[in-house]
């Protein structure tokens, strides 16, 4: 009986180790946005987000603090958090999606993908599909996506005195380097 229990413990440990190898965490990630108008260009970067991905299921999730974006000017950051995103009321933006294509994660190469999921921003949940690539190289995943967000879709209202400074559509770029989750 002790041998059976020991064998089950070993097998469950191997299963957990195998399941953990299916999970990839971001070593580094960069989420940026760019808004271009005649009055002013606004671009901001967030390097605090930590995407997570399951290569077994194709699920890709990322959550970020809106206040973690860096701007060239402090006033831009203030307007972004107070007037546009209302970060005290809506502190995070979350995307939960699933890769639509089959990717061979065991072989190095570049794979064009689309990820369909729900973006939860400014209190609004909206289904979107994001095009991108996953480059598999040396056991790591390099994720790249660029897409457009229409701010009105997320009930982001611009104060009239600032409306000429922010575009109706904002370009979002996501890059991440991801490695298999390590077991303890």
Secondary structure, 3 states (H helix, E strand, C coil): CHHHHHHHHHHHHHHHHHHHHCEEEEEEEEEEEEEECCCCEEEEEECCCCCEEECCCCEEEEEEEHHHCEECCHHHHHHHHHHHCCCCCCCEEEEEEEECCCCCCCCCEEEEEEEEEEEEECCEEEEEEEEEEEEEECCEEEEEEEEEEEHHHHCCCCCCCCCCCCCCEEEEEEEEEEEECCCC
